[in-house]
């Protein structure tokens, strides 16, 4: 509404009220203060029964922090890499014995799960038959009343290509009504694996039509850039990369932006203790932004790749 129209409407109100409303209407909109966090703590190994002598990696937690999905090549699976799940009663309780999520797995490699904001849709990578290329993004919907998952469906050959698409990460901008999946791909035009994004404005994510993947150049490098995770407010993203300038062979990098509509900043390496001289990657941030789960091959683990976590304080 333009100021003249607003003034005309306000003239029917008592003068003190009208003047007060005009003052409010003309006042500048204050920006929301940027969220700030402290440094990451020394990482802690999640321990058994989640970690074993095998590869236990790519964690993702539900919003309440009581369920963790992860990838493992431990015995008892259907293929090379399988998706497993563990639960706990409270966030202070120990994790229960992991179970193989058989409906999601195949005799091929199934890994790198991520969840939609509601937790009702799972996206993951698989190189099973029936895809578009060497490895694709698939999805499954949670059944009502928490009764498991539906049979996986390929996300289609608009998002997937004849190359490999891996490591999906979901972010929803509720203000704009846009959902985004960041993922890694080595499709033509990529330096190695680069970060791409696909978007949709459909509310029903199970039947959503997703756009073709678009390169996110500010997050990509000449190295291998794969698993990401976006903080709930869309202003911080964690990236798994072996780009130059890291602490180890594979590190977790961080980029930020003031507003979800802005371009990401140049990624920086947080350094130790989050990263080590070993491999550290596949970050998964808690809903409140204070706990980060990831895999690492650093000393002190139980197997090849283990799942670790670190915490920070909101300032």
C-alpha positions in Angstrom: 0.0 0.0 0.0 1.5 3.4 -1.0 1.8 6.1 1.7 -1.0 8.3 0.3 -3.5 5.5 0.3 -2.5 4.6 3.8 -2.9 8.2 5.0 -6.4 8.4 3.5 -7.4 5.2 5.3 -6.0 6.4 8.6 -7.8 9.8 8.5 -10.9 8.0 9.7 -9.1 7.0 13.0 -8.5 9.2 16.0 -5.5 11.4 15.4 -3.2 9.9 18.1 -3.8 6.4 16.8 -3.4 7.4 13.2 -0.1 9.1 13.9 1.2 6.1 15.8 0.3 3.8 13.0 2.0 6.0 10.4 5.1 6.1 12.5 5.1 2.3 12.7 4.5 2.0 8.9 7.4 4.3 8.2 9.9 2.7 10.6 12.7 0.6 9.0 12.4 -3.2 9.3 15.0 -4.5 11.6 17.1 -7.4 10.3 17.1 -10.6 12.3 20.4 -10.8 14.2 22.8 -13.4 12.8 22.9 -16.6 14.8 26.4 -17.1 16.3 28.0 -20.2 17.7 31.1 -21.0 19.7 33.9 -23.3 18.8 33.5 -27.0 18.3 34.4 -29.3 21.2 36.8 -32.2 21.0 35.0 -34.9 19.0 33.6 -38.0 20.9 33.3 -41.4 19.3 29.7 -42.7 19.4 31.0 -46.1 20.3 29.4 -49.6 20.0 26.9 -50.8 19.0 26.8 -48.2 16.2 30.5 -48.4 15.5 32.1 -51.8 14.7 35.4 -53.1 13.2 33.9 -52.3 9.8 32.9 -49.1 8.0 30.2 -47.2 9.9 29.6 -43.9 8.2 27.2 -41.2 6.7 25.0 -40.5 9.8 21.7 -38.7 9.7 19.5 -38.0 12.8 15.8 -37.4 13.0 14.7 -34.0 14.3 14.2 -35.2 17.9 17.6 -36.8 18.0 16.2 -40.2 18.9 16.8 -42.1 15.7 20.0 -42.3 13.6 20.3 -43.8 10.1 23.7 -44.6 8.8 25.6 -46.6 6.3 27.6 -49.8 7.2 29.3 -52.7 5.4 29.0 -54.9 8.6 27.9 -58.5 8.3 24.2 -59.1 8.1 23.5 -56.7 5.3 22.0 -57.4 1.8 24.7 -55.7 -0.3 28.1 -54.1 0.0 26.9 -50.9 1.8 23.5 -50.9 3.5 21.4 -48.4 5.4 21.0 -49.3 9.1 19.0 -47.6 11.9 19.5 -47.3 15.7 17.2 -45.7 18.3 17.4 -44.4 21.8 14.8 -43.4 24.4 16.2 -40.0 25.2 19.1 -37.9 23.9 21.0 -38.9 27.1 20.3 -42.7 26.6 22.6 -45.1 24.9 21.9 -46.1 21.3 20.2 -49.4 20.7 21.3 -52.3 18.6 21.3 -51.3 15.0 18.8 -52.9 12.6 19.1 -53.3 8.8 16.5 -51.3 7.0 15.9 -54.1 4.6 13.2 -52.4 2.5 15.6 -49.7 1.5 18.5 -52.0 0.7 19.4 -54.2 -2.2 22.2 -56.5 -3.3 24.0 -53.4 -4.6 25.4 -50.4 -2.6 22.8 -48.3 -0.7 24.1 -45.4 1.3 24.2 -41.7 2.3 20.6 -41.3 3.6 19.2 -37.9 4.3 15.7 -36.8 5.5 13.3 -34.1 4.5 12.5 -31.5 7.2 9.4 -33.4 8.3 11.3 -36.7 8.3 8.7 -38.3 6.1 10.9 -38.6 3.0 14.3 -40.2 2.8 16.7 -39.6 0.0 19.7 -41.8 -0.6 22.3 -43.0 -3.1 22.2 -46.4 -4.7 23.9 -48.1 -7.7 21.2 -50.8 -7.9 19.7 -51.7 -11.3 16.9 -49.6 -12.7 18.6 -46.3 -12.4 19.7 -43.7 -15.0 23.5 -44.0 -14.6 26.4 -45.4 -12.6 24.7 -44.4 -9.3 21.5 -42.5 -8.6 19.4 -40.6 -6.1 16.4 -42.6 -4.8 13.6 -41.8 -2.4 11.3 -43.5 0.0 8.3 -42.3 2.0 7.7 -43.2 5.7 4.6 -45.3 6.3 1.9 -44.0 8.6 2.3 -44.5 12.3 6.1 -45.0 11.9 5.6 -48.5 10.4 8.7 -48.5 8.2 9.4 -47.2 4.7 7.9 -47.7 1.3 9.8 -49.4 -1.5 12.4 -46.9 -3.0 11.7 -45.0 -6.2 14.3 -43.5 -8.5 14.2 -39.7 -8.6 14.3 -39.9 -12.4 16.6 -39.0 -15.2 16.1 -35.2 -14.9 17.9 -35.1 -11.6 20.0 -38.2 -12.3 22.3 -38.6 -15.3 24.4 -41.3 -16.9 27.1 -40.3 -14.5 27.0 -40.7 -10.7 24.8 -38.7 -8.3 25.6 -39.2 -4.6 25.2 -37.7 -1.2 21.9 -35.8 -1.1 21.3 -33.1 1.5 17.8 -31.6 1.9 17.0 -28.0 2.7 13.5 -26.3 2.7 13.1 -22.5 2.5 9.6 -22.3 4.0 9.3 -18.5 3.4 9.7 -19.0 -0.4 8.1 -22.4 -0.5 11.1 -23.9 -2.2 12.8 -27.2 -1.4 16.4 -27.8 -2.4 18.5 -31.0 -2.6 22.2 -30.4 -2.7 24.2 -33.4 -4.1 27.5 -34.5 -5.5 28.0 -35.5 -9.1 30.8 -36.3 -11.5 28.7 -35.5 -14.6 30.4 -33.9 -17.6 31.6 -30.4 -16.7 32.6 -31.4 -13.2 36.2 -31.1 -12.0 35.9 -34.3 -10.0 32.8 -34.6 -7.9 31.2 -31.1 -7.7 28.2 -29.8 -5.7 24.9 -29.5 -7.6 21.4 -28.5 -6.5 17.9 -29.4 -7.7 14.8 -27.5 -6.5 11.0 -27.9 -6.4 8.1 -25.8 -5.3 5.8 -28.9 -4.9 4.5 -29.4 -1.4 4.0 -33.2 -1.9 7.6 -34.3 -2.0 6.8 -37.9 -2.8 5.4 -36.8 -6.2 7.4 -33.6 -6.6 8.8 -32.6 -9.9 12.5 -31.6 -9.4 14.5 -29.3 -11.7 17.6 -30.5 -13.5 20.7 -30.3 -11.4 22.6 -27.0 -11.5 26.2 -26.5 -10.5 26.8 -24.5 -7.3 30.2 -23.0 -8.2 30.9 -21.3 -5.0 30.8 -24.6 -3.1 32.7 -26.6 -5.7 36.5 -26.9 -6.2 39.0 -28.7 -8.5 39.0 -31.4 -5.8 36.3 -33.9 -4.7 33.2 -32.2 -3.2 30.4 -34.4 -2.0 28.3 -34.7 1.1 26.8 -31.4 2.5 24.5 -30.4 5.2 22.5 -27.1 5.5 21.6 -25.6 8.9 17.9 -25.3 9.4 17.9 -21.5 8.8 19.7 -21.9 5.5 22.6 -19.7 6.5 25.4 -22.3 7.1 26.4 -25.3 5.0 29.0 -28.0 5.8 30.8 -29.6 2.9 32.9 -32.8 2.6 35.9 -32.0 0.4 39.5 -33.0 -0.3 40.3 -29.5 -1.7 43.7 -28.0 -1.0 44.3 -26.2 2.3 42.8 -28.9 4.5 44.1 -30.5 7.6 43.8 -34.1 6.4 43.1 -35.9 3.1 39.4 -35.3 3.5 37.9 -32.5 5.6 34.7 -30.8 6.6 34.5 -27.2 5.2 32.0 -24.5 6.1 30.3 -21.7 4.1 27.8 -19.1 5.3 25.5 -16.5 4.0 23.5 -13.7 5.6 20.2 -14.6 4.0 19.0 -17.9 2.3 18.6 -16.0 -1.0 22.3 -15.0 -1.0 25.2 -16.7 -2.7 27.3 -18.8 -0.3 30.6 -17.4 1.0 33.9 -19.0 0.0 34.2 -22.2 2.1 36.7 -22.1 5.0 38.3 -25.0 6.9 37.4 -24.9 10.7 40.6 -26.8 11.5 41.1 -29.0 14.6 39.5 -30.4 16.6 36.7 -30.9 14.1 39.1 -31.9 11.4 42.2 -34.1 11.9 45.1 -35.5 9.9 42.8 -38.5 9.0 39.6 -38.4 6.9 36.6 -36.5 8.3 33.4 -36.0 6.4 29.7 -36.5 5.9 28.5 -33.9 8.4 25.0 -34.0 9.9 23.8 -31.1 12.1 21.2 -31.3 14.8 18.0 -29.2 14.4 19.2 -26.6 17.0 22.6 -26.3 15.3 24.7 -27.3 18.3 25.7 -31.0 17.6 27.5 -32.2 14.5 27.7 -35.9 13.7 30.3 -37.1 11.1 32.5 -40.0 10.1 36.2 -40.1 10.8 39.2 -42.4 10.5 41.1 -40.6 13.3 42.8 -42.6 16.0 40.6 -43.8 18.9 38.0 -45.5 16.7 36.7 -49.1 16.7 37.0 -49.8 13.0 37.9 -48.3 9.6 35.4 -45.4 9.5 33.6 -44.6 12.7 30.8 -42.1 13.6 31.8 -39.3 15.9 30.1 -36.1 17.3 31.1 -32.7 18.5 29.1 -29.9 20.1 29.2 -26.1 20.2 27.3 -23.5 22.2 24.9 -21.0 20.8 26.1 -17.5 21.8 
